[in-house]
Amino acid sequence: GRSLWEAEFSCSLPELEGVAVRTSTGQSAFLFWAGELRPTSNVSKATVSPGAPVSHRLYLLHPTYPTILLQLTETTDTPLTLAVSYVGQREDAFYMMVASRPVPGLTPAAQVVSGLGLRGAVAGGTPVWLGPPQPGSFEVNKFYKGLSFVQNQ
């Protein structure tokens, strides 16, 4: 196949692998953590000052719209490990994460456990266009708001 897009992010978490979740469309979506999408032009890039908190974003990529990333959440915590659990009755999946949160004067950093319902996060997600926007925003939002998650059978 051919490459549809390439993107560079300001921060990556190479030790944290992405995860695939099965959707009601019969296809799997891919969830992964990364930093802010870097601009592709030669415009001067903003830099993060040393000691400033680094922002991590959880993105979803669905094969129906391969040139759109859906940003689900953003945090300055550093994700360490993750898991996905399905709730069949609700056609939802929950994304659980253990992260480290720096606390002034505390070493090592605090460990935080958090969960995120994917249906709600997807419905409120922010589309990030990686290529020319072919479908309209209304069509894209309608698709994602109707997306549900099913466990592999």
FITI-818937 format. One record per residue (C-alpha): residue in one letter; x, y, z. Coordinates in pm, 1 decimal. Example, Ala and Ser with C-alpha at 12.3 -4.5 7.8 and 13.67 -1.06 7.14 Angstrom:
REM FITI-818937
<residuo=A	x=1230.0	y=-450.0	z=780.0>
<residuo=S	x=1367.0	y=-106.0	z=714.0>
This chain:
REM FITI-818937
<residuo=G	x=0.0	y=0.0	z=0.0>
<residuo=R	x=92.2	y=362.6	z=-16.5>
<residuo=S	x=154.7	y=596.8	z=272.5>
<residuo=L	x=-143.0	y=825.9	z=335.3>
<residuo=W	x=39.0	y=1056.2	z=576.5>
<residuo=E	x=333.4	y=1091.1	z=805.0>
<residuo=A	x=332.1	y=1291.3	z=1124.2>
<residuo=E	x=588.8	y=1398.0	z=1377.4>
<residuo=F	x=493.2	y=1463.6	z=1737.3>
<residuo=S	x=674.2	y=1682.5	z=1990.1>
<residuo=C	x=693.5	y=1400.2	z=2239.8>
<residuo=S	x=652.2	y=1028.6	z=2214.9>
<residuo=L	x=632.8	y=747.8	z=2463.1>
<residuo=P	x=817.4	y=466.3	z=2282.5>
<residuo=E	x=804.7	y=234.9	z=2584.0>
<residuo=L	x=423.4	y=252.6	z=2585.2>
<residuo=E	x=268.6	y=55.0	z=2301.3>
<residuo=G	x=-61.0	y=149.2	z=2141.2>
<residuo=V	x=-364.4	y=-73.2	z=2168.0>
<residuo=A	x=-630.4	y=-182.7	z=1919.3>
<residuo=V	x=-998.8	y=-181.7	z=2016.3>
<residuo=R	x=-1274.2	y=-345.6	z=1813.6>
<residuo=T	x=-1557.6	y=-117.6	z=1707.2>
<residuo=S	x=-1918.3	y=-164.3	z=1600.2>
<residuo=T	x=-1810.8	y=-107.4	z=1237.9>
<residuo=G	x=-1633.8	y=-445.7	z=1246.6>
<residuo=Q	x=-1297.5	y=-271.2	z=1224.9>
<residuo=S	x=-1043.6	y=-203.0	z=1494.9>
<residuo=A	x=-941.0	y=145.8	z=1599.1>
<residuo=F	x=-591.3	y=217.5	z=1724.6>
<residuo=L	x=-526.3	y=414.5	z=2045.7>
<residuo=F	x=-186.4	y=565.8	z=2116.1>
<residuo=W	x=-19.8	y=833.1	z=2327.1>
<residuo=A	x=191.4	y=1110.6	z=2173.2>
<residuo=G	x=268.7	y=1477.3	z=2218.9>
<residuo=E	x=151.8	y=1771.0	z=2015.6>
<residuo=L	x=154.5	y=1731.7	z=1638.7>
<residuo=R	x=447.4	y=1926.4	z=1497.1>
<residuo=P	x=377.2	y=2165.6	z=1211.4>
<residuo=T	x=488.1	y=2042.1	z=870.0>
<residuo=S	x=584.9	y=2384.7	z=737.8>
<residuo=N	x=914.6	y=2562.1	z=793.1>
<residuo=V	x=753.7	y=2807.4	z=1035.8>
<residuo=S	x=955.3	y=2836.2	z=1355.0>
<residuo=K	x=847.2	y=2570.7	z=1599.6>
<residuo=A	x=756.1	y=2650.5	z=1956.6>
<residuo=T	x=984.2	y=2489.4	z=2209.9>
<residuo=V	x=904.8	y=2375.8	z=2558.6>
<residuo=S	x=1116.1	y=2544.0	z=2822.7>
<residuo=P	x=1316.2	y=2311.6	z=3048.8>
<residuo=G	x=1120.2	y=2211.8	z=3356.8>
<residuo=A	x=783.9	y=2294.4	z=3196.6>
<residuo=P	x=527.2	y=2013.8	z=3213.7>
<residuo=V	x=506.9	y=1806.1	z=2898.2>
<residuo=S	x=160.4	y=1747.5	z=2759.2>
<residuo=H	x=65.5	y=1396.0	z=2644.7>
<residuo=R	x=-239.2	y=1330.9	z=2426.6>
<residuo=L	x=-439.1	y=1013.1	z=2370.1>
<residuo=Y	x=-530.5	y=973.7	z=2002.0>
<residuo=L	x=-766.4	y=736.0	z=1824.0>
<residuo=L	x=-716.6	y=637.3	z=1460.2>
<residuo=H	x=-1004.7	y=459.5	z=1282.8>
<residuo=P	x=-959.1	y=310.3	z=933.4>
<residuo=T	x=-1281.5	y=470.6	z=806.8>
<residuo=Y	x=-1107.4	y=809.4	z=829.2>
<residuo=P	x=-735.2	y=729.1	z=797.3>
<residuo=T	x=-632.2	y=1094.6	z=762.3>
<residuo=I	x=-799.4	y=1201.6	z=1088.3>
<residuo=L	x=-671.2	y=1149.0	z=1440.2>
<residuo=L	x=-925.3	y=1200.3	z=1714.4>
<residuo=Q	x=-770.3	y=1354.8	z=2026.4>
<residuo=L	x=-953.0	y=1199.9	z=2321.9>
<residuo=T	x=-777.1	y=1351.8	z=2620.8>
<residuo=E	x=-469.4	y=1543.3	z=2728.6>
<residuo=T	x=-263.3	y=1522.3	z=3047.9>
<residuo=T	x=70.3	y=1629.2	z=3193.4>
<residuo=D	x=92.0	y=1296.0	z=3377.9>
<residuo=T	x=330.1	y=1045.3	z=3218.1>
<residuo=P	x=145.3	y=726.9	z=3114.3>
<residuo=L	x=327.2	y=412.0	z=3231.6>
<residuo=T	x=93.1	y=123.2	z=3153.6>
<residuo=L	x=-256.7	y=74.8	z=3017.8>
<residuo=A	x=-536.8	y=-174.3	z=2966.1>
<residuo=V	x=-871.6	y=-182.9	z=2788.6>
<residuo=S	x=-1182.7	y=-348.5	z=2929.4>
<residuo=Y	x=-1514.3	y=-395.0	z=2746.5>
<residuo=V	x=-1863.4	y=-350.8	z=2889.7>
<residuo=G	x=-2084.8	y=-547.6	z=2650.4>
<residuo=Q	x=-2423.3	y=-421.1	z=2772.7>
<residuo=R	x=-2322.1	y=-60.8	z=2709.8>
<residuo=E	x=-2123.1	y=-129.5	z=2390.5>
<residuo=D	x=-1840.7	y=65.1	z=2548.1>
<residuo=A	x=-1479.2	y=11.2	z=2636.9>
<residuo=F	x=-1288.9	y=162.4	z=2924.2>
<residuo=Y	x=-930.1	y=267.6	z=2896.1>
<residuo=M	x=-743.6	y=235.4	z=3225.5>
<residuo=M	x=-404.3	y=391.7	z=3278.1>
<residuo=V	x=-140.9	y=404.4	z=3547.4>
<residuo=A	x=61.6	y=724.4	z=3522.8>
<residuo=S	x=326.8	y=905.3	z=3720.3>
<residuo=R	x=248.1	y=1254.3	z=3842.0>
<residuo=P	x=532.4	y=1472.4	z=3964.1>
<residuo=V	x=461.0	y=1616.8	z=4307.2>
<residuo=P	x=692.3	y=1892.9	z=4434.9>
<residuo=G	x=912.4	y=1760.4	z=4711.5>
<residuo=L	x=808.9	y=1398.4	z=4656.4>
<residuo=T	x=1043.6	y=1146.3	z=4499.8>
<residuo=P	x=954.2	y=919.6	z=4334.5>
<residuo=A	x=652.9	y=1073.8	z=4164.1>
<residuo=A	x=302.3	y=979.1	z=4272.2>
<residuo=Q	x=131.7	y=698.0	z=4081.0>
<residuo=V	x=-219.7	y=774.7	z=3960.3>
<residuo=V	x=-479.3	y=531.1	z=3824.8>
<residuo=S	x=-743.7	y=674.6	z=3593.7>
<residuo=G	x=-1013.5	y=544.8	z=3363.1>
<residuo=L	x=-1178.1	y=683.1	z=3054.8>
<residuo=G	x=-1503.5	y=566.7	z=2893.8>
<residuo=L	x=-1421.7	y=553.5	z=2523.8>
<residuo=R	x=-1772.8	y=624.0	z=2389.2>
<residuo=G	x=-1794.1	y=948.2	z=2582.8>
<residuo=A	x=-1435.8	y=1043.8	z=2503.0>
<residuo=V	x=-1488.3	y=975.9	z=2131.0>
<residuo=A	x=-1813.9	y=1173.6	z=2124.0>
<residuo=G	x=-1633.3	y=1472.4	z=2277.6>
<residuo=G	x=-1301.9	y=1420.4	z=2094.6>
<residuo=T	x=-1128.7	y=1680.8	z=1880.5>
<residuo=P	x=-1051.3	y=1583.4	z=1519.3>
<residuo=V	x=-695.4	y=1649.5	z=1402.2>
<residuo=W	x=-680.1	y=1654.4	z=1021.0>
<residuo=L	x=-358.7	y=1502.7	z=884.1>
<residuo=G	x=-445.1	y=1539.4	z=519.2>
<residuo=P	x=-680.5	y=1739.8	z=305.8>
<residuo=P	x=-1026.0	y=1723.7	z=466.5>
<residuo=Q	x=-1226.0	y=1516.4	z=219.2>
<residuo=P	x=-1534.0	y=1443.2	z=427.8>
<residuo=G	x=-1718.3	y=1729.8	z=591.1>
<residuo=S	x=-1692.2	y=1796.2	z=964.4>
<residuo=F	x=-2059.7	y=1707.9	z=1011.4>
<residuo=E	x=-2009.8	y=1365.0	z=854.2>
<residuo=V	x=-1699.4	y=1296.3	z=1062.9>
<residuo=N	x=-1861.9	y=1407.7	z=1390.6>
<residuo=K	x=-2173.1	y=1199.5	z=1317.3>
<residuo=F	x=-1960.2	y=890.0	z=1253.0>
<residuo=Y	x=-1759.5	y=924.3	z=1574.1>
<residuo=K	x=-2060.9	y=1008.8	z=1792.4>
<residuo=G	x=-2229.1	y=685.7	z=1675.6>
<residuo=L	x=-1921.0	y=468.2	z=1726.9>
<residuo=S	x=-1942.3	y=195.6	z=1989.6>
<residuo=F	x=-1703.2	y=-74.3	z=2103.8>
<residuo=V	x=-1746.7	y=-452.0	z=2106.7>
<residuo=Q	x=-1536.5	y=-730.2	z=2249.0>
<residuo=N	x=-1369.3	y=-969.2	z=2005.2>
<residuo=Q	x=-1583.6	y=-1277.1	z=1966.8>
